[in-house]
């Protein structure tokens, strides 16, 4: 054969080999690694991609959505943040899929096939240390609009535990757009639920926190995997607390029963590092005219400390189109945190950096979000377009950039950051409830009750129906020794919410502090009827009854004093002075045998209690003189 013919044959053979892209040799590994996590039974995707037949059936569709980079769903632009969650096909992988489909989607040799993906039905992190269940599912109607629903999930602990990881397993991932967990340590959610096991909305007004607990993102979206906190960054779960599971539901066209399981994973390593969530936002002033295709909102925050950024969570609704978050260093250098040029609410989520992003003190954190409220925006929920303002409903708009940051300097520096964040927010929105409340709470925690009072007053003015804010104002007034004013606030809180047990406890302690024993005991007893094992309430009730007895004894009402002392003993059985005082009052009533028993009990508990020894000797002498 002539040399030219040989060369032509070799070239054609080489071309043929290169053109023969097969599923088993080239495509399976791409699909199994990037798609099968969601495209399998029981997960959010509408069909499985676990075998050659599955993939071939959808080959043209796969070629289309991967070419457009609609799938796999990953929003951040390459080069603007290096994230653990990255799921992006390379140009060469996309080209392989295109070639394979054009060639008729051949299967190839079985010997070339990689192992088929195997997914355990068990929890990815193993059996949870504590498994929680939604006990009252939500009934989603077929024709319902999008719903934000909050499940209240009690945490049945008898002692505090450190939580290193949380996993959320929805009963039907296909209708849950995303979910997040908030800690409720104060019972706020129970009051919002009005006696049910859940309530609607995104505006939670949970007491201690504005978003997630202890500076930790606790979130779920389709395809997400649970994140295990590094040693020293666990959050604390406490007895009596609730988890609030906030879910965004999208109807499927048929009635659905929605529930979820939550797995908690414990560690014996307590928190020694203290992250915080910082929010850049512009919800309060969003007002997008119809037809505006490039409405821009911005926000900034200057860091008061050296920080490491651990994670970022950008959030907008359907009109968002370009979301940017970046840091301007003190030397003027821009460092990108995240950039999403084609925002899609369907694929929002928390993004964790592979390596912390260091930002020196004085760095300016910035968000710049663009919105499209024109008819050209295919995701615009309004046709024709209409004016859209900021709000928490699905067809309102939002603009938030959450950052999980960790101060570089050791120790708990959250107060420094919180104060800076809240004061910045109050410059923009002086009447903002959350900023006023949180700054008041921060100052009160630091012992500055006088400084906290104006912020709580502003919070109460912003939300006059907030029993929580009114109660916290009462606590600040009490700490500032303005007890009469404090009691008025606690009573007002109970008028707003008669089931606000914490406010009733605070009223009881305030009444005791002013010597109004009957009111104090009545309120503390009411608290115990709701929380019978509450050690703190039992302790204070015992103290109030003891002090009431002392007042009655001083006024000469010995019989009533005995009654109060005896009631106090239920809560203070090992209190030697209480047994002593009861014994003395019984002796004054001539009940010497009973007095002797109480005084002997006081001496057994505290052999050095001189008053009890002296009274016991006197009672024994009196009893001896009565012997025949």
PAZAVO-796533 format. One record per residue (C-alpha): residue number from 1; residue in three letters; x, y, z. Coordinates in Angstrom, 3 decimals. Example, Ala and Ser with C-alpha at 12.3 -4.5 7.8 and 13.67 -1.06 7.14 Angstrom:
% residues 2
  pos  code         X         Y         Z
    1   ALA    12.300    -4.500     7.800
    2   SER    13.670    -1.060     7.140
This chain:
% residues 628
  pos  code         X         Y         Z
    1   UNK     0.000     0.000     0.000
    2   UNK     1.371     3.426    -0.875
    3   UNK     2.747     5.457     1.999
    4   UNK     0.141     8.226     1.514
    5   UNK    -2.689     5.731     1.800
    6   UNK    -1.238     4.335     5.030
    7   UNK    -1.012     7.802     6.538
    8   UNK    -4.579     8.558     5.517
    9   UNK    -5.795     5.294     7.037
   10   UNK    -3.961     5.985    10.292
   11   UNK    -5.420     9.502    10.455
   12   UNK    -8.932     8.225     9.850
   13   UNK    -8.506     5.474    12.460
   14   UNK    -7.203     7.968    15.020
   15   UNK   -10.128    10.289    14.302
   16   UNK   -12.539     7.387    14.687
   17   UNK   -11.047     6.430    18.049
   18   UNK   -11.267     9.995    19.290
   19   UNK   -14.848    10.292    18.101
   20   UNK   -15.998     7.141    19.823
   21   UNK   -17.057     8.555    23.176
   22   UNK   -18.936     5.916    25.176
   23   UNK   -21.027     6.008    28.272
   24   UNK   -19.073     3.379    30.167
   25   UNK   -15.622     4.782    29.460
   26   UNK   -16.232     8.553    29.370
   27   UNK   -19.673     9.686    30.523
   28   UNK   -20.620     7.487    33.472
   29   UNK   -18.008     8.912    35.819
   30   UNK   -19.198    12.486    35.033
   31   UNK   -22.842    11.637    35.677
   32   UNK   -22.232     9.527    38.771
   33   UNK   -20.014    12.148    40.380
   34   UNK   -22.013    15.269    39.540
   35   UNK   -25.632    14.236    39.051
   36   UNK   -26.550    11.020    40.856
   37   UNK   -26.544    12.604    44.331
   38   UNK   -29.879    14.260    43.548
   39   UNK   -31.001    12.110    40.614
   40   UNK   -31.927     9.022    42.595
   41   UNK   -35.045     7.697    44.329
   42   UNK   -36.165     9.655    47.351
   43   UNK   -34.239    12.798    46.446
   44   UNK   -35.249    16.100    44.887
   45   UNK   -34.555    15.469    41.195
   46   UNK   -37.493    14.329    39.008
   47   UNK   -35.823    11.219    37.551
   48   UNK   -32.896     8.888    38.375
   49   UNK   -29.518     8.870    36.613
   50   UNK   -28.031     5.680    38.028
   51   UNK   -27.578     3.521    34.939
   52   UNK   -26.876     3.671    31.211
   53   UNK   -30.576     3.300    30.401
   54   UNK   -31.460     6.164    32.778
   55   UNK   -28.921     8.487    31.199
   56   UNK   -29.619     7.548    27.588
   57   UNK   -33.300     8.208    28.120
   58   UNK   -32.448    11.841    28.969
   59   UNK   -29.326    12.218    26.825
   60   UNK   -30.476    15.171    24.713
   61   UNK   -31.799    16.992    27.755
   62   UNK   -28.508    16.403    29.599
   63   UNK   -26.542    17.772    26.665
   64   UNK   -28.706    20.895    26.602
   65   UNK   -28.666    21.734    30.319
   66   UNK   -24.952    21.029    30.756
   67   UNK   -24.056    23.138    27.719
   68   UNK   -26.040    26.023    29.252
   69   UNK   -24.448    25.230    32.632
   70   UNK   -27.927    25.056    34.130
   71   UNK   -26.871    21.642    35.406
   72   UNK   -25.223    20.674    37.634
   73   UNK   -26.735    23.524    39.652
   74   UNK   -23.899    25.719    40.863
   75   UNK   -24.233    29.500    40.791
   76   UNK   -20.887    31.128    41.749
   77   UNK   -18.626    32.318    38.961
   78   UNK   -15.266    30.570    38.746
   79   UNK   -12.382    32.576    40.182
   80   UNK   -14.537    34.530    42.643
   81   UNK   -14.313    32.217    45.645
   82   UNK   -13.089    28.656    46.152
   83   UNK   -15.908    26.687    47.793
   84   UNK   -16.325    23.188    49.207
   85   UNK   -19.727    22.924    47.516
   86   UNK   -18.329    23.515    44.011
   87   UNK   -19.999    21.289    41.437
   88   UNK   -18.931    22.553    38.049
   89   UNK   -18.252    20.643    34.830
   90   UNK   -15.075    21.468    32.967
   91   UNK   -15.218    22.590    29.336
   92   UNK   -13.762    19.232    28.293
   93   UNK   -16.443    17.304    30.226
   94   UNK   -19.191    19.324    28.575
   95   UNK   -17.599    18.683    25.185
   96   UNK   -17.501    14.931    25.885
   97   UNK   -21.219    14.900    26.648
   98   UNK   -21.934    16.792    23.421
   99   UNK   -19.837    14.324    21.391
  100   UNK   -21.474    11.340    23.038
  101   UNK   -24.996    12.535    22.293
  102   UNK   -24.113    13.421    18.675
  103   UNK   -22.688     9.893    18.272
  104   UNK   -26.013     8.375    19.299
  105   UNK   -25.173     7.877    22.999
  106   UNK   -23.305     4.544    22.657
  107   UNK   -22.973     2.402    25.753
  108   UNK   -19.493     1.023    25.133
  109   UNK   -17.814    -1.959    26.731
  110   UNK   -18.967    -3.148    30.135
  111   UNK   -15.327    -3.683    31.048
  112   UNK   -14.839     0.106    30.800
  113   UNK   -17.697     0.921    33.198
  114   UNK   -16.882     2.457    36.583
  115   UNK   -18.671     1.060    39.654
  116   UNK   -22.296     2.156    39.785
  117   UNK   -22.951     4.698    42.550
  118   UNK   -24.165     3.274    45.842
  119   UNK   -26.071     5.423    48.287
  120   UNK   -26.779     4.214    51.743
  121   UNK   -30.270     4.786    53.063
  122   UNK   -28.626     5.524    56.401
  123   UNK   -27.443     8.932    57.588
  124   UNK   -24.232    10.063    55.805
  125   UNK   -22.521    10.848    59.129
  126   UNK   -23.732     7.642    60.757
  127   UNK   -26.516     7.165    63.273
  128   UNK   -27.291    10.502    64.967
  129   UNK   -26.647    10.846    68.686
  130   UNK   -30.104    12.381    68.994
  131   UNK   -32.835    11.912    66.391
  132   UNK   -35.662    14.459    66.359
  133   UNK   -38.928    14.197    64.449
  134   UNK   -41.528    16.653    63.211
  135   UNK   -44.544    15.298    65.079
  136   UNK   -47.186    17.441    63.365
  137   UNK   -46.651    17.428    59.573
  138   UNK   -47.779    20.296    57.394
  139   UNK   -50.539    19.655    54.870
  140   UNK   -49.542    21.397    51.619
  141   UNK   -52.464    21.933    49.278
  142   UNK   -52.164    21.164    45.589
  143   UNK   -53.051    24.718    44.570
  144   UNK   -51.295    26.472    47.445
  145   UNK   -48.973    29.401    46.742
  146   UNK   -45.373    29.068    47.899
  147   UNK   -45.300    28.689    51.671
  148   UNK   -42.774    29.453    54.392
  149   UNK   -43.594    27.201    57.346
  150   UNK   -41.903    26.847    60.741
  151   UNK   -41.956    23.498    62.519
  152   UNK   -41.343    23.652    66.271
  153   UNK   -39.181    20.685    67.273
  154   UNK   -38.482    20.238    71.025
  155   UNK   -35.016    19.014    72.030
  156   UNK   -35.462    16.394    74.796
  157   UNK   -32.208    16.836    76.707
  158   UNK   -31.623    16.561    80.442
  159   UNK   -28.195    18.194    80.262
  160   UNK   -26.446    20.586    77.894
  161   UNK   -24.557    19.024    74.988
  162   UNK   -22.166    20.363    72.362
  163   UNK   -23.368    19.818    68.785
  164   UNK   -20.778    19.410    66.033
  165   UNK   -23.128    18.624    63.134
  166   UNK   -26.783    18.683    62.120
  167   UNK   -28.400    16.728    59.306
  168   UNK   -31.891    17.435    57.969
  169   UNK   -33.877    14.779    56.132
  170   UNK   -37.134    16.121    54.656
  171   UNK   -39.919    13.646    54.046
  172   UNK   -40.367    14.922    50.485
  173   UNK   -37.326    16.784    49.099
  174   UNK   -39.128    17.508    45.833
  175   UNK   -41.379    20.161    47.380
  176   UNK   -38.929    21.688    49.875
  177   UNK   -36.976    24.417    48.147
  178   UNK   -34.636    24.953    51.108
  179   UNK   -34.665    24.751    54.892
  180   UNK   -32.814    26.275    57.812
  181   UNK   -32.709    25.758    61.558
  182   UNK   -32.869    28.449    64.219
  183   UNK   -32.434    27.876    67.933
  184   UNK   -35.191    29.075    70.225
  185   UNK   -33.923    29.126    73.789
  186   UNK   -36.694    31.357    75.162
  187   UNK   -39.950    29.789    74.006
  188   UNK   -40.652    32.594    71.530
  189   UNK   -41.822    30.170    68.868
  190   UNK   -44.330    28.523    71.182
  191   UNK   -45.925    31.912    71.721
  192   UNK   -45.991    32.652    67.983
  193   UNK   -47.600    29.303    67.240
  194   UNK   -50.716    30.061    69.308
  195   UNK   -50.955    26.554    70.674
  196   UNK   -50.053    24.703    67.473
  197   UNK   -46.822    22.946    66.570
  198   UNK   -45.863    25.436    63.879
  199   UNK   -46.573    28.769    62.248
  200   UNK   -46.209    30.506    58.913
  201   UNK   -43.790    33.181    57.738
  202   UNK   -40.122    34.086    57.658
  203   UNK   -40.212    36.874    60.265
  204   UNK   -39.507    34.814    63.368
  205   UNK   -38.441    37.368    66.007
  206   UNK   -36.622    34.663    67.963
  207   UNK   -35.206    36.018    71.201
  208   UNK   -31.477    35.557    71.245
  209   UNK   -30.629    35.461    67.596
  210   UNK   -31.279    37.188    64.320
  211   UNK   -30.632    34.176    62.073
  212   UNK   -28.860    31.010    63.154
  213   UNK   -27.431    29.886    66.474
  214   UNK   -24.019    30.831    67.761
  215   UNK   -22.629    32.059    64.472
  216   UNK   -23.279    28.779    62.643
  217   UNK   -25.183    28.184    59.394
  218   UNK   -27.601    25.286    59.850
  219   UNK   -29.162    24.835    56.437
  220   UNK   -30.328    22.257    53.914
  221   UNK   -30.988    22.348    50.185
  222   UNK   -31.341    19.553    47.620
  223   UNK   -28.041    17.765    47.183
  224   UNK   -26.387    19.314    50.222
  225   UNK   -24.276    17.291    52.639
  226   UNK   -23.966    18.009    56.361
  227   UNK   -20.963    20.037    57.529
  228   UNK   -19.075    18.943    60.647
  229   UNK   -17.868    21.905    62.705
  230   UNK   -14.122    22.008    63.402
  231   UNK   -13.013    21.192    66.938
  232   UNK   -13.765    24.086    69.241
  233   UNK   -16.635    25.452    67.121
  234   UNK   -19.559    23.296    68.250
  235   UNK   -22.755    25.019    69.404
  236   UNK   -24.545    24.276    72.660
  237   UNK   -27.896    22.528    72.869
  238   UNK   -29.699    23.073    76.171
  239   UNK   -32.553    21.338    77.997
  240   UNK   -35.910    22.934    77.267
  241   UNK   -34.920    24.563    73.993
  242   UNK   -36.635    24.155    70.619
  243   UNK   -35.296    23.882    67.116
  244   UNK   -37.265    25.910    64.606
  245   UNK   -37.160    24.248    61.192
  246   UNK   -38.037    26.927    58.641
  247   UNK   -38.914    25.430    55.244
  248   UNK   -39.736    27.027    51.896
  249   UNK   -42.384    24.861    50.232
  250   UNK   -43.269    24.779    46.546
  251   UNK   -46.499    22.919    45.698
  252   UNK   -46.207    19.938    43.371
  253   UNK   -49.729    20.085    41.941
  254   UNK   -51.075    17.484    44.345
  255   UNK   -51.680    17.462    48.106
  256   UNK   -48.543    16.689    50.103
  257   UNK   -47.876    15.826    53.737
  258   UNK   -44.617    17.497    54.745
  259   UNK   -42.436    16.431    57.661
  260   UNK   -38.760    15.968    58.455
  261   UNK   -36.249    14.251    60.701
  262   UNK   -33.309    16.107    62.255
  263   UNK   -30.166    14.333    63.401
  264   UNK   -27.850    15.894    65.981
  265   UNK   -24.233    14.772    66.396
  266   UNK   -22.533    15.526    69.708
  267   UNK   -18.940    16.126    70.719
  268   UNK   -17.245    16.345    74.100
  269   UNK   -15.092    19.232    72.877
  270   UNK   -16.620    22.527    74.048
  271   UNK   -16.569    25.789    72.151
  272   UNK   -13.256    27.593    72.336
  273   UNK   -13.577    29.560    69.079
  274   UNK   -16.455    31.936    68.561
  275   UNK   -17.682    32.646    65.013
  276   UNK   -20.363    35.193    64.265
  277   UNK   -22.773    35.778    61.396
  278   UNK   -22.572    39.261    59.881
  279   UNK   -25.357    40.422    57.594
  280   UNK   -25.096    42.980    54.854
  281   UNK   -28.625    43.827    53.748
  282   UNK   -30.862    46.316    52.031
  283   UNK   -34.336    44.841    52.516
  284   UNK   -35.742    47.905    54.214
  285   UNK   -35.455    50.256    51.242
  286   UNK   -35.929    47.976    48.228
  287   UNK   -38.503    49.558    45.922
  288   UNK   -38.187    48.387    42.305
  289   UNK   -40.349    50.105    39.677
  290   UNK   -41.887    47.912    36.960
  291   UNK   -39.714    47.747    33.874
  292   UNK   -36.451    48.550    35.680
  293   UNK   -33.977    45.964    34.385
  294   UNK   -30.981    47.000    36.513
  295   UNK   -32.024    48.122    39.986
  296   UNK   -29.015    48.139    42.320
  297   UNK   -28.763    47.891    46.110
  298   UNK   -25.556    48.132    48.134
  299   UNK   -24.369    47.853    51.708
  300   UNK   -21.015    48.056    53.499
  301   UNK   -19.437    47.165    56.832
  302   UNK   -15.965    48.057    58.059
  303   UNK   -14.406    45.296    60.159
  304   UNK   -13.194    46.329    63.632
  305   UNK   -11.003    43.219    63.950
  306   UNK    -8.802    40.918    61.897
  307   UNK   -11.212    38.275    60.589
  308   UNK   -11.259    34.989    58.744
  309   UNK   -14.324    34.514    56.554
  310   UNK   -15.452    30.879    56.732
  311   UNK   -18.656    30.852    54.673
  312   UNK   -20.987    33.097    52.722
  313   UNK   -24.709    32.993    51.999
  314   UNK   -26.071    35.383    49.331
  315   UNK   -29.848    35.676    49.137
  316   UNK   -32.353    37.388    46.860
  317   UNK   -35.709    36.404    45.378
  318   UNK   -36.882    36.071    41.778
  319   UNK   -35.789    39.472    40.482
  320   UNK   -32.127    39.055    41.440
  321   UNK   -29.787    38.733    38.446
  322   UNK   -26.210    39.643    39.504
  323   UNK   -25.101    39.219    43.124
  324   UNK   -21.666    40.389    44.199
  325   UNK   -19.850    40.279    47.521
  326   UNK   -16.314    41.547    47.930
  327   UNK   -13.843    43.003    50.403
  328   UNK   -11.785    46.150    49.939
  329   UNK    -8.590    45.799    51.976
  330   UNK    -7.033    48.768    53.793
  331   UNK    -4.498    49.143    50.952
  332   UNK    -7.331    49.459    48.414
  333   UNK    -7.016    45.931    47.011
  334   UNK   -10.290    44.209    46.172
  335   UNK   -10.690    40.595    47.277
  336   UNK   -13.701    38.795    45.857
  337   UNK   -15.879    36.792    48.235
  338   UNK   -18.550    35.625    45.788
  339   UNK   -19.963    36.608    42.401
  340   UNK   -23.093    35.119    40.874
  341   UNK   -23.808    36.498    37.379
  342   UNK   -26.932    34.402    36.783
  343   UNK   -28.834    34.308    40.072
  344   UNK   -31.477    31.608    40.425
  345   UNK   -33.398    31.393    43.681
  346   UNK   -33.930    27.680    43.087
  347   UNK   -30.269    26.959    43.756
  348   UNK   -29.406    29.314    46.601
  349   UNK   -27.406    27.968    49.518
  350   UNK   -24.565    28.401    51.986
  351   UNK   -21.081    28.286    50.476
  352   UNK   -18.135    27.221    52.661
  353   UNK   -14.631    28.288    51.656
  354   UNK   -12.070    25.543    51.217
  355   UNK    -9.628    27.795    53.058
  356   UNK   -10.546    30.733    55.329
  357   UNK   -10.362    34.149    53.649
  358   UNK    -8.256    36.483    55.802
  359   UNK    -9.381    40.120    56.098
  360   UNK    -7.322    42.582    58.142
  361   UNK    -8.891    45.096    60.484
  362   UNK   -10.318    48.049    58.584
  363   UNK   -11.384    45.986    55.572
  364   UNK   -14.680    47.139    54.048
  365   UNK   -17.122    44.325    53.281
  366   UNK   -19.469    45.183    50.413
  367   UNK   -22.514    43.726    48.712
  368   UNK   -23.777    44.934    45.341
  369   UNK   -26.923    43.242    44.080
  370   UNK   -28.604    43.882    40.711
  371   UNK   -32.315    43.178    40.068
  372   UNK   -34.344    42.863    36.886
  373   UNK   -38.024    43.794    37.170
  374   UNK   -38.686    43.791    33.441
  375   UNK   -40.716    41.443    31.305
  376   UNK   -37.403    40.186    29.931
  377   UNK   -36.697    38.422    33.234
  378   UNK   -38.087    34.922    32.717
  379   UNK   -38.201    34.388    36.494
  380   UNK   -40.241    37.521    37.201
  381   UNK   -43.354    36.225    39.035
  382   UNK   -45.459    39.168    37.850
  383   UNK   -46.823    39.401    34.300
  384   UNK   -47.005    42.217    33.518
  385   UNK   -44.263    43.465    35.799
  386   UNK   -45.403    45.439    38.840
  387   UNK   -43.754    47.471    41.569
  388   UNK   -41.899    45.221    44.039
  389   UNK   -40.766    46.203    47.525
  390   UNK   -38.651    44.508    50.142
  391   UNK   -40.443    41.869    52.200
  392   UNK   -40.441    38.262    53.329
  393   UNK   -43.071    36.859    50.954
  394   UNK   -41.934    34.890    47.923
  395   UNK   -43.079    37.575    45.466
  396   UNK   -41.480    40.377    47.518
  397   UNK   -37.768    40.996    47.157
  398   UNK   -34.827    40.620    49.499
  399   UNK   -31.136    41.467    49.459
  400   UNK   -28.921    39.786    52.049
  401   UNK   -25.303    38.745    52.142
  402   UNK   -24.526    36.703    55.239
  403   UNK   -20.906    36.047    56.192
  404   UNK   -19.686    33.609    58.803
  405   UNK   -16.577    35.209    60.294
  406   UNK   -14.111    34.144    62.969
  407   UNK   -11.935    36.719    64.747
  408   UNK    -8.260    35.915    64.291
  409   UNK    -7.438    36.989    67.822
  410   UNK    -8.256    34.315    70.387
  411   UNK   -11.104    34.532    72.871
  412   UNK   -14.716    35.531    72.503
  413   UNK   -14.786    38.745    70.461
  414   UNK   -18.417    38.454    69.372
  415   UNK   -19.516    41.419    71.482
  416   UNK   -17.109    43.724    69.633
  417   UNK   -18.457    42.606    66.276
  418   UNK   -22.101    42.607    67.364
  419   UNK   -21.872    46.151    68.665
  420   UNK   -20.265    47.360    65.435
  421   UNK   -22.856    45.541    63.300
  422   UNK   -25.847    46.857    65.261
  423   UNK   -24.610    50.442    65.412
  424   UNK   -23.984    50.391    61.655
  425   UNK   -27.516    49.121    61.079
  426   UNK   -28.988    51.824    63.318
  427   UNK   -27.248    54.514    61.282
  428   UNK   -29.253    53.274    58.283
  429   UNK   -32.446    52.370    60.123
  430   UNK   -32.738    54.158    63.501
  431   UNK   -36.102    52.512    64.175
  432   UNK   -34.981    48.985    63.321
  433   UNK   -36.396    46.600    65.904
  434   UNK   -33.737    43.897    65.636
  435   UNK   -30.779    46.282    65.893
  436   UNK   -32.244    48.136    68.874
  437   UNK   -33.211    44.946    70.648
  438   UNK   -29.882    43.195    70.058
  439   UNK   -27.813    46.215    71.059
  440   UNK   -29.863    46.575    74.233
  441   UNK   -29.391    42.894    74.948
  442   UNK   -25.647    43.193    74.370
  443   UNK   -25.301    46.157    76.744
  444   UNK   -27.438    44.459    79.382
  445   UNK   -25.271    41.339    79.163
  446   UNK   -22.206    43.540    79.661
  447   UNK   -23.722    44.991    82.842
  448   UNK   -24.625    48.368    81.332
  449   UNK   -28.328    48.408    82.210
  450   UNK   -28.634    52.197    81.980
  451   UNK   -27.173    52.124    78.478
  452   UNK   -29.463    49.276    77.436
  453   UNK   -32.721    50.953    78.478
  454   UNK   -32.963    53.475    75.573
  455   UNK   -32.396    50.723    73.003
  456   UNK   -35.087    48.502    74.505
  457   UNK   -37.438    51.501    74.604
  458   UNK   -36.756    52.078    70.905
  459   UNK   -37.396    48.388    70.183
  460   UNK   -40.712    48.576    72.032
  461   UNK   -41.648    51.655    70.019
  462   UNK   -40.763    49.877    66.771
  463   UNK   -42.756    46.754    67.727
  464   UNK   -45.330    47.754    70.375
  465   UNK   -46.810    44.239    70.383
  466   UNK   -43.518    42.500    71.121
  467   UNK   -43.918    40.979    74.565
  468   UNK   -40.276    39.927    74.393
  469   UNK   -38.964    43.481    73.953
  470   UNK   -41.221    44.782    76.731
  471   UNK   -39.994    42.054    79.074
  472   UNK   -36.354    42.772    78.267
  473   UNK   -36.962    46.456    78.988
  474   UNK   -38.295    45.331    82.347
  475   UNK   -35.108    43.364    83.022
  476   UNK   -32.965    46.394    82.180
  477   UNK   -35.045    48.609    84.485
  478   UNK   -34.758    46.041    87.272
  479   UNK   -30.980    45.850    86.826
  480   UNK   -30.911    49.669    87.047
  481   UNK   -32.774    49.430    90.406
  482   UNK   -35.968    50.903    88.925
  483   UNK   -38.055    48.054    90.264
  484   UNK   -41.455    49.757    90.188
  485   UNK   -41.005    50.627    86.511
  486   UNK   -39.737    47.118    85.847
  487   UNK   -42.867    45.537    87.301
  488   UNK   -45.043    47.682    85.066
  489   UNK   -43.193    46.360    81.999
  490   UNK   -43.472    42.726    83.097
  491   UNK   -47.213    43.188    83.624
  492   UNK   -47.492    44.806    80.207
  493   UNK   -45.649    41.874    78.633
  494   UNK   -48.149    39.491    80.225
  495   UNK   -51.035    41.567    78.923
  496   UNK   -49.577    41.173    75.441
  497   UNK   -48.939    37.475    75.940
  498   UNK   -50.523    35.827    79.016
  499   UNK   -48.562    32.620    78.283
  500   UNK   -45.174    34.362    78.415
  501   UNK   -43.809    32.293    81.291
  502   UNK   -40.428    34.033    81.407
  503   UNK   -42.133    37.400    81.937
  504   UNK   -44.206    35.911    84.749
  505   UNK   -41.039    34.576    86.365
  506   UNK   -39.421    38.015    86.091
  507   UNK   -42.512    39.641    87.588
  508   UNK   -42.416    37.170    90.465
  509   UNK   -38.776    37.928    91.254
  510   UNK   -39.436    41.684    90.973
  511   UNK   -42.365    41.420    93.393
  512   UNK   -40.118    39.525    95.799
  513   UNK   -37.413    42.173    95.488
  514   UNK   -39.939    44.806    96.621
  515   UNK   -41.291    42.664    99.474
  516   UNK   -44.663    41.991    97.844
  517   UNK   -44.557    38.359    98.950
  518   UNK   -48.099    37.302    98.128
  519   UNK   -47.806    38.502    94.505
  520   UNK   -44.307    37.029    94.221
  521   UNK   -45.408    33.588    95.412
  522   UNK   -48.524    33.648    93.232
  523   UNK   -46.525    34.387    90.072
  524   UNK   -43.754    31.896    90.839
  525   UNK   -46.310    29.185    91.552
  526   UNK   -47.886    29.940    88.174
  527   UNK   -44.489    29.456    86.536
  528   UNK   -44.059    26.097    88.261
  529   UNK   -47.446    24.974    87.012
  530   UNK   -46.007    25.385    83.508
  531   UNK   -42.456    24.233    84.283
  532   UNK   -42.675    22.003    87.387
  533   UNK   -39.004    20.961    87.266
  534   UNK   -37.565    24.434    86.769
  535   UNK   -34.782    24.492    89.373
  536   UNK   -34.321    28.266    89.245
  537   UNK   -38.009    28.948    89.868
  538   UNK   -38.143    26.424    92.709
  539   UNK   -35.139    28.094    94.288
  540   UNK   -36.644    31.584    94.071
  541   UNK   -40.033    30.393    95.302
  542   UNK   -38.362    28.856    98.333
  543   UNK   -36.491    32.095    99.000
  544   UNK   -39.679    34.156    98.704
  545   UNK   -41.614    31.907   101.097
  546   UNK   -38.701    31.975   103.566
  547   UNK   -38.517    35.778   103.485
  548   UNK   -42.311    36.049   103.757
  549   UNK   -42.173    33.879   106.829
  550   UNK   -39.487    36.126   108.353
  551   UNK   -41.665    39.205   107.798
  552   UNK   -44.657    37.510   109.397
  553   UNK   -42.540    36.397   112.356
  554   UNK   -41.222    39.939   112.844
  555   UNK   -44.784    41.285   112.873
  556   UNK   -45.851    38.721   115.505
  557   UNK   -48.015    36.555   113.254
  558   UNK   -46.325    33.329   114.325
  559   UNK   -48.942    30.910   112.991
  560   UNK   -48.778    32.404   109.504
  561   UNK   -44.970    32.411   109.690
  562   UNK   -44.995    28.679   110.467
  563   UNK   -47.205    28.045   107.422
  564   UNK   -44.831    29.941   105.088
  565   UNK   -41.721    28.271   106.542
  566   UNK   -43.282    24.858   106.072
  567   UNK   -44.148    25.708   102.469
  568   UNK   -40.592    26.923   101.915
  569   UNK   -39.189    23.602   103.136
  570   UNK   -40.651    21.873   100.076
  571   UNK   -38.123    23.794    98.000
  572   UNK   -35.313    24.169   100.580
  573   UNK   -35.306    20.911   102.590
  574   UNK   -31.587    21.179   103.482
  575   UNK   -31.681    24.825   104.636
  576   UNK   -30.488    24.870   108.280
  577   UNK   -31.553    28.505   109.019
  578   UNK   -35.044    27.713   107.648
  579   UNK   -35.406    24.702   109.964
  580   UNK   -34.090    26.879   112.797
  581   UNK   -36.582    29.698   112.219
  582   UNK   -39.465    27.245   111.879
  583   UNK   -38.436    25.570   115.125
  584   UNK   -38.346    28.896   116.968
  585   UNK   -41.802    29.884   115.672
  586   UNK   -43.243    26.491   116.619
  587   UNK   -41.817    26.941   120.111
  588   UNK   -43.452    30.362   120.362
  589   UNK   -46.759    28.666   119.609
  590   UNK   -46.112    26.078   122.322
  591   UNK   -45.614    23.243   119.832
  592   UNK   -42.402    22.113   121.491
  593   UNK   -42.145    18.557   120.147
  594   UNK   -42.421    19.823   116.582
  595   UNK   -39.989    22.607   117.410
  596   UNK   -37.476    20.097   118.771
  597   UNK   -37.630    18.038   115.549
  598   UNK   -36.989    21.101   113.392
  599   UNK   -34.159    22.379   115.560
  600   UNK   -32.510    18.979   115.661
  601   UNK   -32.741    18.939   111.862
  602   UNK   -31.054    22.351   111.699
  603   UNK   -28.180    21.116   113.893
  604   UNK   -27.749    17.947   111.835
  605   UNK   -27.419    20.033   108.699
  606   UNK   -25.146    22.644   110.311
  607   UNK   -23.657    21.637   113.655
  608   UNK   -22.083    25.093   113.976
  609   UNK   -25.382    27.006   113.808
  610   UNK   -25.254    28.564   117.296
  611   UNK   -28.810    29.959   117.250
  612   UNK   -30.225    26.499   116.553
  613   UNK   -28.156    24.916   119.327
  614   UNK   -29.296    27.524   121.834
  615   UNK   -32.951    27.240   120.819
  616   UNK   -32.768    23.442   120.903
  617   UNK   -31.369    23.522   124.448
  618   UNK   -34.185    25.827   125.526
  619   UNK   -36.833    23.625   123.910
  620   UNK   -35.401    20.464   125.475
  621   UNK   -35.382    22.179   128.875
  622   UNK   -38.999    23.190   128.367
  623   UNK   -39.948    19.667   127.373
  624   UNK   -37.996    18.295   130.345
  625   UNK   -39.868    20.513   132.766
  626   UNK   -43.095    19.035   131.452
  627   UNK   -42.090    15.456   132.213
  628   UNK   -44.113    13.898   135.106
